[in-house]
């Protein structure tokens, strides 16, 4: 069995590489490892905690990146638009008439 610490490091590497497909398999393996692990000493527990916190920060950053990419894809799919503000300070979007979004075949 792979030690939990190695799985935490592998998770961090997958997040940094953007290898989101690997995360599912690592999660299942990590759950099995945690379920069968014995109580660690204080130093080991502190190492695991710091690595888990690092992974949580990386996962939050990856989530923000995926959401930003999704928003950008929606913007591109909607086609060209000009975003401006009216006299009351409200955001307004002006889309050219007759233009359709470019499509790749």
Phi, psi and omega in degrees: 000143180279132179298150181303322181299321177294322178293322177296319178293320178295324177296316179298318179297319179295320179294317180293328180276350182076021181272077185290335180294326181288334185299323180299314179294320179294323180297314179298316179295322180293319178298318177297319181294318180294321182295329183257356183286145174272167181298125181278164173285173186297319181295317179294317179299319178295320177297315179299318181295316181295322178290322177295320178294320176300315180295324178296318177296318179295320179294321176297318179294320178296321179296317178298320179295318179294319179296319179295319179295320179297316178299319181294320178297320178296317179300316181293319181294330180285344178091183184291140177207151176251124177258128182218182180236142179273185184297336179269002179085012179273140179289136178225142179248130180246119180251130178299139181283138175086355178266134176249151178300144178293141180233136175267145181252000000 
